[in-house]
Amino acid sequence: MDDLFTEDFKSTPYWADTAPRPAPSDGTLPRMVDVAVVGAGYTGLAAALELARAGRSVAVLDAGDPGIGCSGRNGGQASVGLKGMFDTLAARHGEPAARAMVHMGVEAYDRLRAFITEEAIACDFKASGHFKGAHAPGQFEPLRRSAEQQARAFGIEAYPVTRSEQRAEAGTDAYHGGVVFPGFGGLDPAKLHAGLLDRAHAAGARVLAHTPVRAIEREKTGWRLETSAGVLLAANVVVATNGYTGRATPWLQRRIVPVGSYQIATAPIPAALMDRLSPRDRMMQETRKVVFYFRPSPDRTRLLFGGRVAAGEIAPERAAVRLHAEMVQRYPELAGTRVSHAWGGFVAFTFDGIPHIGEHDGMHYAMGYCGSGVSLSLYLGHKLGRRLLGHKDGATPLDAVTFPTRPLYSGRPWFLGAAVAWYRLLDRVAR
């Protein structure tokens, strides 16, 4: 196992080497603000930016460094964000609601691209396209039909690629064809977060690191937040903790399923080999229920490979062994390639497979991106800011959707091991 890792191996995200470090905490905890935001990831900072630019006093509280969670650890794949095919969404929520949700996803991705351009955020964004591979022969036709439907109904550009053609897209024979979404893209997630953090600071939002919130209580005139740094009073509260939602918000904790997701970065790969593995710089996804996702680094020197390789928490080094084996199944040429970085974090799943935004007993929230939150997290954070400012355009198609939980669930996913085993079995027997 020691031969797997480079001499300078790090159990930290590859992105931490490329992005600027977060700014230091903004001094002491204020006594009172208009809005307290819990969580300094994409959602929380997007809400804070919108509010601060409108003149509201905002304090953003994070238990660790800003962006230490999924915002600084994800795979950097940007798309419309909603999981599942349109037919699945329509069966659960009705066709009009499903149609509105997909349109929302398209709008979220368009807004992400516009935000990066308008704010001049240097995050290595490139519309290099996504390839989604059919992991079993029977997965190709439904994938193709879904792509045609999305192109026809929502203008999401897509085209099918047969197995004989896929090497020109994906550099592997591991799939039974797939679909290319040429308009989707990739970016450096930590650089995106750093740019968002800088804009929030510049707008006047106070971002306090290492200030966990221990309790949130409703009072007659607003909210009382007990933190490690003292008490903060706020007229409004936004909770944007996603996969790190905890005991301070038990109602939300019962509705979020934290799932560990792990990634590795390879040691530098020769340019000629990278050109064979990734001819068109695509972001890579699969039809598996227990997903793996991968991509070249923005500078095309390494392959970044991620997935869910354990039901519970494991050390990044153990995850690296499993991820490397999965990577080699897809790219045998990388059997001798070592690992320079391995890291993990929590993705927030919901029981109905879609994100949620809303208000519970006066507390505002947005979370539950189910592993595809790069565009939707910023979008829903922006929407939270707009609705707290009293603007009608803060509405979303998700507002009328009930945020479900399950009996006996309190935030600890005791059922995850059995669920992952079942989904892996379905992936293995798929034809």
Stockholm file with secondary structure:
# STOCKHOLM 1.0

chainA/1-431         MDDLFTEDFKSTPYWADTAPRPAPSDGTLPRMVDVAVVGAGYTGLAAALELARAGRSVAVLDAGDPGIGCSGRNGGQASVGLKGMFDTLAARHGEPAARAMVHMGVEAYDRLRAFITEEAIACDFKASGHFKGAHAPGQFEPLRRSAEQQARAFGIEAYPVTRSEQRAEAGTDAYHGGVVFPGFGGLDPAKLHAGLLDRAHAAGARVLAHTPVRAIEREKTGWRLETSAGVLLAANVVVATNGYTGRATPWLQRRIVPVGSYQIATAPIPAALMDRLSPRDRMMQETRKVVFYFRPSPDRTRLLFGGRVAAGEIAPERAAVRLHAEMVQRYPELAGTRVSHAWGGFVAFTFDGIPHIGEHDGMHYAMGYCGSGVSLSLYLGHKLGRRLLGHKDGATPLDAVTFPTRPLYSGRPWFLGAAVAWYRLLDRVAR
#=GR chainA/1-431 SS CGGGEEEEEESSCGGGGTSCCCCCCCSSCCSEEEEEEECCSHHHHHHHHHHHHTTCCEEEECSSSTTTTGGGTSCCEESCCCCSCHHHHHHHHCHHHHHHHHHHHHHHHHHHHHHHHHTTCCSCCBCCCEEEECSSGGGHHHHHHHHHHHHHHHCCCCEEECTTTTHHHHSCSSSSCEEEETTCEECCHHHHHHHHHHHHHHHTCEEESSCCEEEEEEETTEEEEEETTEEEEEEEEEECCGGGCCTTSHHHHTTCEEEEEEEEEESCCCHHHHHHHCTTCCEEEESCSSCEEEEECTTSSSEEEEECCCSSCCCHHHHHHHHHHHHHHHCGGGTTCCEEEEEEEEEEECTTSSCEEEEETTEEEEECCTTCCHHHHHHHHHHHHHHHTTCGGGCCTTTTSCCCCCTTCSSCCTTHHHHHHHHHHHHHHCC
#=GC SS_cons         CGGGEEEEEESSCGGGGTSCCCCCCCSSCCSEEEEEEECCSHHHHHHHHHHHHTTCCEEEECSSSTTTTGGGTSCCEESCCCCSCHHHHHHHHCHHHHHHHHHHHHHHHHHHHHHHHHTTCCSCCBCCCEEEECSSGGGHHHHHHHHHHHHHHHCCCCEEECTTTTHHHHSCSSSSCEEEETTCEECCHHHHHHHHHHHHHHHTCEEESSCCEEEEEEETTEEEEEETTEEEEEEEEEECCGGGCCTTSHHHHTTCEEEEEEEEEESCCCHHHHHHHCTTCCEEEESCSSCEEEEECTTSSSEEEEECCCSSCCCHHHHHHHHHHHHHHHCGGGTTCCEEEEEEEEEEECTTSSCEEEEETTEEEEECCTTCCHHHHHHHHHHHHHHHTTCGGGCCTTTTSCCCCCTTCSSCCTTHHHHHHHHHHHHHHCC
//
